[in-house]
Amino acid sequence: MNLAELITRQRVQRPDAPAVLLADQVISYETLDAMVWNAADKLLRMNAQTGKVLAISMRSQFLTLVAMLATARIGAVAFSLPRTMPVSQREWMAAKAGVTHLLSDEPDQSDHFVPNIQINLDELMQLRTPPTPAAREFAPEAPFLLISGSGSTGTPKIFGLSHAQMLSRARQTAASIRLGPEDRILSVSSLDFTSPKERCMAALAAGAAVAVIESDTFNPVSLCRDLGITVMNATVYHLENMLSNLPDDALEVLGSLRVLQVGASTVSDSLRRRVVQKICKSLHVRYGTNETGLISIAYPNEMLSRPGNVGRPWSQVMLEIVDDGGQPLPADQTGHIRVKSPGMVHGYLDDAPATESAFRNGWFYTGDIGTITREGQLLHLGRSDHMMITNGVNIYPAEIERIIALHPAVRDVAALPLKSEIHQDIPVCAVTIDPAQQITEKTLLAFARERLGSRAPVAIAILDFIPRNGQGKLIRSELARGTVEKLKAKHVRSTERGAVTAADRVPRNE
């Protein structure tokens, strides 16, 4: 089924129901469907045809949604090219994805490597012509989306997501938090990212209303209250920003939310507890990947039961913890996470080595390390490709981060290696702390050593902020350029001596 049919079906059943919530306007399903048809007609007139790859680069989030649905309607393929991306990188990505047209809401777009098609809000709102039958592609053979993700080598990996795969993901996402027509959904992240697209489609499939943020600066607390939001999707980055702007005595400022869902990066226990206290108790921690969609979800009643808990695998998702040879491990043992799911893709575009590495025997290897407890809960322990090896012993950054985040003064934490010719990787750590609390690096080091022993970081730096992107993921290169070099200059000699001493205490059978 064409995903654009979701909107048409809602329009037939509930034409006046709200589909999109803007700051000053409510767009009904009838109006949204008409705008999608009008945009699809224009795409066809501009020679953007079925099977073509259309890059979407919009200032307006609402027009991004309309353009994505119109592209789906004609059976073309949508590919996000964020406006914030350097032009040279946009051109390279467009060439790699085979882009034929660029959809923009600005008349003077700087990208001249493909023809521009301008999508104008006023034009789409005014047109009320009957839809062109040619614009209706019932069963598209081309993917719904091309998705670009960063690889461990730094080279972006691109893969296609079909209409059927996205529909499967949308339905699983909707079922996981019981979305219904009465819900009003807000995703704080831009629609340039994959997860907000998926959750937006889940909301529209359920007949819910999607709130769209058009301003670069906004107050999520006020926005939720003004628009009557019932479900908010956020990242660690956004929640930390929200918490930093709340008064010290804030208490459940968004207690009316039915669901507050966070994902896209590691969610520390410290953050979970602060969110439950200051924002709302209905925190859900979601784990998934661009390649698979939803994998597991931790609900409020179990979300704080174990550090790193990301819940139980969702129905229809098969999950195993395996060793380096791909053999399943028993409960409570640490290994690689691999999954199978109905919405899973099966390879990368023109990248056989990456495909062979990540997709094996019907499984997708997420690149994450984890444990399944005897109770069936998945504990996420970080990325396997960020693993540090100190004197032959594996140390995972998430292992350090999870423990240090337990300190009540710590607000954010990131563990990184200092490279050593003698000891391979020497673990160090950067933290941000609650400005109301007085804490020293020495105190945090003692806290870590007491709980981690020989796996504790040798040095800790207290920073004003830890660089993360809009999805809350650590920008390791930026952190390394600053923090690691400072720590190396300050601690290199004592670090080398400390690592030797620590290594003597590491059991050799690990």
C-alpha positions as CSV (number, residue, x, y, z in Angstrom):
1,M,0.0,0.0,0.0
2,N,1.1,3.5,-0.7
3,L,1.7,5.4,2.6
4,A,0.0,8.5,1.3
5,E,-3.2,6.4,1.3
6,L,-3.1,6.7,5.1
7,I,-4.0,10.4,4.8
8,T,-6.7,9.7,2.2
9,R,-8.3,7.1,4.3
10,Q,-8.4,9.4,7.3
11,R,-9.9,12.1,5.2
12,V,-12.7,9.8,4.1
13,Q,-13.5,8.6,7.6
14,R,-12.8,11.9,9.6
15,P,-12.4,14.8,7.2
16,D,-12.7,17.5,9.9
17,A,-10.4,15.9,12.5
18,P,-7.1,17.7,13.1
19,A,-4.1,16.2,11.3
20,V,-1.4,18.9,11.8
21,L,-1.2,21.4,14.6
22,L,0.7,24.7,13.7
23,A,1.3,27.5,16.1
24,D,-1.6,29.6,14.7
25,Q,-3.6,27.0,12.6
26,V,-5.1,23.6,12.7
27,I,-4.9,21.6,9.4
28,S,-7.6,19.0,9.0
29,Y,-7.2,15.7,7.3
30,E,-9.3,16.9,4.4
31,T,-7.1,19.9,3.9
32,L,-3.9,17.9,4.4
33,D,-5.0,15.4,1.8
34,A,-5.9,18.1,-0.7
35,M,-2.5,19.7,-0.2
36,V,-0.7,16.4,-0.8
37,W,-2.7,15.8,-4.0
38,N,-1.9,19.4,-5.2
39,A,1.8,18.9,-4.4
40,A,1.8,15.5,-6.2
41,D,0.2,17.1,-9.3
42,K,2.9,19.8,-9.3
43,L,5.7,17.2,-9.1
44,L,4.3,15.4,-12.1
45,R,4.1,18.7,-14.1
46,M,7.7,19.3,-13.3
47,N,8.7,15.9,-14.6
48,A,9.4,14.4,-11.2
49,Q,8.2,10.9,-12.0
50,T,7.6,7.5,-10.4
51,G,10.8,5.9,-9.2
52,K,12.8,9.1,-9.3
53,V,14.8,10.2,-6.2
54,L,13.6,13.6,-4.9
55,A,15.8,15.4,-2.4
56,I,13.7,17.3,0.2
57,S,15.4,20.4,1.7
58,M,12.8,22.7,3.4
59,R,12.9,25.4,5.9
60,S,9.3,24.6,6.9
61,Q,8.7,21.4,8.7
62,F,5.1,21.3,7.6
63,L,6.1,21.6,3.9
64,T,8.7,18.9,4.5
65,L,5.8,16.6,5.6
66,V,3.6,17.6,2.6
67,A,6.5,17.1,0.2
68,M,7.4,13.7,1.7
69,L,3.7,12.5,1.3
70,A,3.4,13.9,-2.2
71,T,6.6,12.2,-3.2
72,A,5.2,8.9,-1.8
73,R,1.8,9.6,-3.6
74,I,3.5,9.6,-7.1
75,G,5.7,6.6,-6.2
76,A,8.9,8.6,-6.2
77,V,11.6,8.3,-3.5
78,A,12.1,10.9,-0.8
79,F,15.7,11.7,0.4
80,S,16.4,14.3,3.1
81,L,19.2,16.8,2.5
82,P,19.3,19.1,5.5
83,R,19.7,22.7,4.7
84,T,22.4,22.9,7.4
85,M,24.6,20.5,5.5
86,P,27.5,22.1,3.6
87,V,26.8,22.5,-0.2
88,S,29.7,20.3,-1.2
89,Q,28.5,17.5,1.0
90,R,24.9,17.9,-0.2
91,E,26.1,17.6,-3.8
92,W,28.1,14.5,-3.0
93,M,25.2,12.9,-1.1
94,A,22.8,13.8,-3.9
95,A,25.0,12.2,-6.5
96,K,25.5,9.0,-4.4
97,A,21.7,8.7,-3.9
98,G,20.9,9.4,-7.6
99,V,18.8,12.5,-6.9
100,T,17.1,14.0,-9.9
101,H,15.2,17.0,-8.4
102,L,15.5,19.1,-5.2
103,L,12.2,20.1,-3.5
104,S,12.6,23.4,-1.7
105,D,10.4,26.1,-0.2
106,E,12.9,28.9,-1.1
107,P,13.0,30.5,-4.6
108,D,16.8,31.0,-4.6
109,Q,18.2,27.6,-3.5
110,S,22.0,27.5,-3.7
111,D,22.1,23.9,-5.0
112,H,22.4,23.9,-8.8
113,F,23.5,20.3,-9.3
114,V,19.8,19.2,-9.9
115,P,16.7,21.1,-10.9
116,N,14.7,22.8,-8.1
117,I,11.0,22.4,-7.6
118,Q,9.6,25.1,-5.3
119,I,6.8,24.0,-2.9
120,N,4.8,27.1,-1.9
121,L,2.4,27.0,1.0
122,D,0.0,29.6,-0.3
123,E,-0.2,27.9,-3.6
124,L,-1.0,24.5,-2.1
125,M,-3.7,26.1,0.2
126,Q,-5.5,27.9,-2.6
127,L,-5.7,25.1,-5.2
128,R,-8.8,22.9,-4.9
129,T,-8.7,21.1,-8.3
130,P,-9.7,17.4,-8.5
131,P,-6.6,15.2,-8.2
132,T,-5.0,13.9,-11.3
133,P,-5.4,10.1,-11.6
134,A,-1.9,9.8,-12.8
135,A,-0.7,11.1,-9.5
136,R,-2.0,8.0,-7.7
137,E,0.5,5.1,-7.5
138,F,-1.3,2.4,-5.5
139,A,1.6,-0.1,-5.1
140,P,4.9,1.7,-5.6
141,E,7.9,-0.6,-6.4
142,A,10.4,2.1,-5.5
143,P,11.3,2.7,-1.8
144,F,9.4,5.2,0.2
145,L,12.6,6.7,1.6
146,L,16.3,6.6,1.1
147,I,18.0,7.0,4.5
148,S,21.6,8.1,5.1
149,G,23.4,7.2,8.2
150,S,27.0,7.6,9.4
151,G,29.2,4.6,9.3
152,S,32.0,3.8,11.7
153,T,34.5,4.6,8.9
154,G,33.0,8.1,8.5
155,T,31.5,7.2,5.0
156,P,27.7,7.6,5.0
157,K,25.7,4.5,4.4
158,I,22.5,4.8,2.3
159,F,19.7,2.3,2.2
160,G,16.1,2.2,1.0
161,L,13.0,1.8,3.2
162,S,9.9,0.5,1.3
163,H,6.3,1.6,1.9
164,A,5.6,-1.8,3.5
165,Q,8.5,-1.6,5.8
166,M,7.6,1.9,7.0
167,L,4.0,0.9,7.4
168,S,5.1,-2.0,9.6
169,R,7.3,0.3,11.7
170,A,4.5,2.9,12.0
171,R,2.0,0.3,13.2
172,Q,4.5,-1.2,15.8
173,T,5.3,2.3,17.0
174,A,1.6,3.2,17.3
175,A,0.8,-0.1,19.2
176,S,3.8,0.3,21.5
177,I,2.4,3.4,23.1
178,R,-1.3,2.9,22.2
179,L,-1.7,5.8,19.9
180,G,-5.3,6.8,19.0
181,P,-7.3,9.5,17.3
182,E,-7.5,11.5,20.6
183,D,-3.7,11.9,20.8
184,R,-1.7,15.0,19.9
185,I,1.9,14.1,19.1
186,L,5.0,16.4,19.3
187,S,8.4,15.2,18.0
188,V,11.1,17.8,19.1
189,S,13.6,16.6,16.5
190,S,13.5,17.8,12.8
191,L,11.9,15.7,10.1
192,D,15.3,15.6,8.5
193,F,15.9,12.6,10.8
194,T,14.5,9.2,10.3
195,S,12.9,8.6,13.8
196,P,10.7,11.7,13.6
197,K,9.5,10.6,10.2
198,E,8.6,7.1,11.5
199,R,6.7,8.5,14.5
200,C,4.9,11.0,12.4
201,M,3.7,8.2,10.1
202,A,2.7,6.2,13.2
203,A,0.6,9.2,14.4
204,L,-1.1,9.7,11.0
205,A,-1.8,6.0,10.7
206,A,-3.6,6.1,14.0
207,G,-5.6,9.2,13.1
208,A,-3.8,11.3,15.7
209,A,-2.7,15.0,15.2
210,V,0.9,15.9,14.6
211,A,2.3,19.1,16.1
212,V,4.9,20.8,13.9
213,I,7.5,23.2,15.2
214,E,8.4,25.9,12.7
215,S,10.6,28.1,14.9
216,D,14.3,27.5,15.6
217,T,13.7,28.5,19.2
218,F,10.8,27.3,21.3
219,N,9.7,26.5,24.8
220,P,8.6,22.8,24.8
221,V,6.8,23.2,28.1
222,S,4.7,26.1,26.8
223,L,4.2,24.4,23.4
224,C,2.9,21.2,25.0
225,R,0.5,23.1,27.2
226,D,-0.8,25.4,24.4
227,L,-1.4,22.6,21.9
228,G,-2.7,20.0,24.4
229,I,0.1,17.6,23.6
230,T,-0.4,14.1,24.9
231,V,2.7,12.3,23.5
232,M,6.1,14.0,23.2
233,N,9.1,12.4,21.5
234,A,12.5,13.8,22.6
235,T,16.2,13.1,22.7
236,V,18.7,13.2,25.5
237,Y,19.9,16.5,24.2
238,H,16.5,18.1,24.3
239,L,15.6,16.8,27.7
240,E,18.9,18.0,29.2
241,N,18.2,21.5,27.7
242,M,14.7,21.5,29.1
243,L,15.9,20.5,32.5
244,S,18.6,23.2,32.5
245,N,15.9,25.8,32.0
246,L,13.6,24.6,34.7
247,P,13.7,26.2,38.2
248,D,15.3,24.1,41.0
249,D,11.9,23.5,42.6
250,A,10.2,22.3,39.4
251,L,8.0,19.3,39.8
252,E,6.3,17.4,37.0
253,V,5.9,20.4,34.8
254,L,4.4,18.2,32.0
255,G,2.5,15.9,34.3
256,S,-0.4,15.9,31.8
257,L,1.7,14.0,29.2
258,R,0.4,10.5,28.6
259,V,3.8,9.5,27.1
260,L,7.2,11.1,27.1
261,Q,9.4,9.0,24.9
262,V,13.2,9.3,24.7
263,G,15.7,7.5,22.5
264,A,18.4,7.9,19.8
265,S,21.2,7.7,22.4
266,T,22.1,6.3,25.8
267,V,19.7,7.5,28.5
268,S,21.5,7.6,31.8
269,D,19.8,6.7,35.1
270,S,20.6,10.2,36.3
271,L,18.6,11.7,33.5
272,R,15.8,9.2,33.9
273,R,15.4,10.1,37.6
274,R,15.5,13.9,36.9
275,V,13.0,13.7,34.2
276,V,10.6,11.6,36.3
277,Q,10.9,14.2,39.1
278,K,10.9,17.4,37.2
279,I,9.1,16.8,33.9
280,C,6.7,13.8,34.2
281,K,6.4,10.3,35.5
282,S,5.3,8.7,32.2
283,L,8.9,8.4,30.7
284,H,9.3,5.6,28.1
285,V,12.8,4.7,27.0
286,R,12.9,3.4,23.4
287,Y,15.7,1.5,21.7
288,G,15.8,1.1,17.9
289,T,18.0,1.6,14.8
290,N,17.4,3.2,11.4
291,E,17.9,-0.2,9.8
292,T,15.2,-2.0,12.0
293,G,12.9,0.5,13.6
294,L,11.6,-0.2,17.1
295,I,13.5,-3.0,18.9
296,S,12.5,-2.6,22.5
297,I,10.8,-0.2,24.9
298,A,11.1,0.3,28.7
299,Y,7.8,1.4,30.3
300,P,7.6,3.6,33.4
301,N,7.1,0.7,35.8
302,E,10.4,-0.9,34.8
303,M,12.4,1.9,33.3
304,L,14.4,2.4,36.5
305,S,14.8,-1.2,37.5
306,R,18.3,-1.7,36.2
307,P,20.9,0.7,34.8
308,G,20.9,0.7,31.0
309,N,17.5,-1.0,30.9
310,V,15.8,-0.4,27.5
311,G,12.9,-2.8,28.1
312,R,11.8,-6.0,26.5
313,P,12.0,-6.8,22.7
314,W,8.7,-5.7,21.0
315,S,6.4,-8.3,19.6
316,Q,7.5,-9.7,16.2
317,V,11.1,-8.6,17.0
318,M,13.6,-11.5,17.5
319,L,16.7,-10.5,19.5
320,E,19.8,-12.4,20.5
321,I,23.0,-11.6,22.4
322,V,25.9,-13.4,20.7
323,D,29.6,-13.8,21.0
324,D,32.2,-12.7,18.4
325,G,31.6,-15.9,16.5
326,G,27.8,-15.3,16.3
327,Q,26.9,-18.0,18.9
328,P,24.0,-17.1,21.2
329,L,24.9,-16.4,24.8
330,P,22.9,-17.2,27.9
331,A,21.1,-14.7,30.1
332,D,23.2,-12.1,32.0
333,Q,26.2,-12.5,29.7
334,T,27.5,-9.5,27.6
335,G,27.8,-9.7,23.8
336,H,26.7,-8.3,20.5
337,I,23.0,-7.4,19.9
338,R,21.5,-8.8,16.7
339,V,17.9,-8.6,15.6
340,K,15.2,-9.6,13.1
341,S,12.1,-7.5,12.6
342,P,9.3,-7.1,9.9
343,G,10.4,-3.5,9.2
344,M,14.1,-4.4,8.8
345,V,16.1,-3.5,5.7
346,H,18.5,-6.0,4.3
347,G,21.5,-4.1,3.0
348,Y,23.2,-0.8,2.0
349,L,23.2,0.9,-1.4
350,D,26.4,0.1,-3.4
351,D,28.3,-0.9,-0.2
352,A,28.9,-4.7,-0.2
353,P,31.5,-4.7,2.6
354,A,29.2,-2.8,5.0
355,T,26.3,-5.0,4.1
356,E,28.2,-8.2,4.6
357,S,29.4,-6.9,8.0
358,A,26.0,-5.8,9.4
359,F,23.6,-8.3,7.7
360,R,24.4,-11.9,8.3
361,N,22.2,-15.0,7.9
362,G,19.0,-12.9,8.1
363,W,20.1,-11.0,11.2
364,F,21.0,-7.3,11.6
365,Y,24.0,-6.7,13.8
366,T,23.3,-3.4,15.5
367,G,26.9,-2.6,16.5
368,D,25.7,-2.4,20.1
369,I,26.8,-4.3,23.1
370,G,24.1,-5.6,25.5
371,T,22.8,-8.2,28.0
372,I,19.5,-9.9,28.3
373,T,18.6,-10.4,32.0
374,R,17.0,-13.5,33.4
375,E,13.8,-11.4,33.5
376,G,14.0,-10.8,29.8
377,Q,15.0,-7.1,29.9
378,L,17.6,-5.8,27.5
379,L,20.5,-3.8,29.0
380,H,22.1,-1.5,26.4
381,L,25.9,-1.2,27.2
382,G,27.1,1.0,24.3
383,R,28.7,0.6,20.9
384,S,31.0,-2.2,20.2
385,D,33.1,-0.1,17.8
386,H,33.7,2.4,20.7
387,M,35.2,-0.4,22.8
388,M,38.5,0.4,24.5
389,I,41.2,-2.2,25.0
390,T,43.5,-1.5,27.9
391,N,46.4,-4.0,28.3
392,G,44.3,-6.6,26.4
393,V,41.1,-6.0,28.5
394,N,37.9,-4.8,26.9
395,I,36.4,-1.8,28.5
396,Y,33.1,-0.3,27.2
397,P,32.6,3.4,27.4
398,A,29.0,2.9,28.5
399,E,30.2,0.8,31.5
400,I,32.1,3.8,32.7
401,E,29.4,6.3,31.8
402,R,26.6,4.4,33.5
403,I,28.5,4.3,36.8
404,I,29.7,7.9,36.8
405,A,26.2,9.1,35.9
406,L,25.0,7.7,39.2
407,H,26.7,10.5,41.1
408,P,24.1,13.0,42.0
409,A,26.2,16.0,40.8
410,V,26.8,14.6,37.3
411,R,24.5,15.8,34.5
412,D,26.2,14.4,31.4
413,V,29.1,12.1,30.9
414,A,31.2,10.7,28.0
415,A,34.1,8.2,28.2
416,L,36.9,8.3,25.6
417,P,40.3,6.7,25.1
418,L,43.7,8.3,25.2
419,K,45.9,6.4,22.8
420,S,49.0,4.9,24.4
421,E,51.9,3.0,22.7
422,I,52.3,0.9,25.8
423,H,48.7,0.3,27.0
424,Q,46.7,0.7,23.8
425,D,43.7,2.7,25.2
426,I,43.7,4.6,28.5
427,P,40.1,5.4,29.6
428,V,39.4,9.0,30.4
429,C,36.1,10.8,31.0
430,A,34.4,14.2,30.5
431,V,31.5,15.3,32.6
432,T,29.2,18.2,33.1
433,I,27.9,18.8,36.6
434,D,25.0,20.5,38.4
435,P,26.2,24.1,38.9
436,A,24.5,24.2,42.3
437,Q,26.8,21.5,43.6
438,Q,30.5,21.8,44.5
439,I,32.4,18.8,43.2
440,T,36.0,18.2,42.1
441,E,37.6,15.9,39.6
442,K,39.4,14.2,42.4
443,T,36.1,13.4,44.2
444,L,34.6,12.0,41.0
445,L,37.7,9.9,40.3
446,A,37.4,8.4,43.8
447,F,33.7,7.7,43.2
448,A,34.5,5.9,39.9
449,R,37.5,3.9,41.4
450,E,35.4,2.6,44.3
451,R,32.8,1.2,41.9
452,L,34.8,0.3,38.8
453,G,38.1,-0.7,40.2
454,S,40.7,-1.2,37.5
455,R,38.2,-0.2,34.8
456,A,37.8,3.3,36.2
457,P,38.9,6.3,34.1
458,V,42.4,7.5,34.9
459,A,41.4,11.2,34.4
460,I,38.2,13.2,34.5
461,A,37.6,16.6,33.1
462,I,34.7,18.8,34.2
463,L,33.4,20.8,31.2
464,D,30.7,23.4,30.6
465,F,29.1,21.2,28.0
466,I,29.6,17.9,26.1
467,P,29.1,18.3,22.3
468,R,26.1,16.4,21.0
469,N,24.0,16.6,17.9
470,G,20.3,17.3,17.6
471,Q,19.6,13.6,18.2
472,G,21.6,13.6,21.5
473,K,24.5,11.6,20.0
474,L,28.0,12.4,21.1
475,I,30.1,14.3,18.6
476,R,33.3,12.4,19.4
477,S,35.6,14.2,17.0
478,E,34.7,17.6,18.6
479,L,35.1,16.2,22.1
480,A,38.4,14.6,21.2
481,R,39.8,17.8,19.7
482,G,39.2,19.6,22.9
483,T,38.9,17.4,26.0
484,V,41.2,14.5,25.1
485,E,44.1,16.8,24.1
486,K,43.7,18.8,27.3
487,L,43.7,15.6,29.4
488,K,46.6,14.3,27.5
489,A,48.7,17.4,28.1
490,K,47.7,17.5,31.8
491,H,47.7,13.9,32.7
492,V,49.8,11.9,30.3
493,R,52.7,11.1,32.6
494,S,50.6,10.2,35.6
495,T,48.1,8.5,33.3
496,E,50.8,6.2,32.0
497,R,52.0,5.3,35.5
498,G,48.4,4.9,36.7
499,A,47.5,2.6,33.8
500,V,50.5,0.3,34.6
501,T,49.4,0.1,38.2
502,A,45.8,-0.6,37.2
503,A,46.8,-3.2,34.7
504,D,48.5,-5.2,37.4
505,R,45.1,-5.6,39.1
506,V,43.2,-6.8,36.0
507,P,42.5,-10.5,36.0
508,R,44.1,-12.1,33.0
509,N,41.3,-14.5,32.3
510,E,38.8,-11.8,31.3
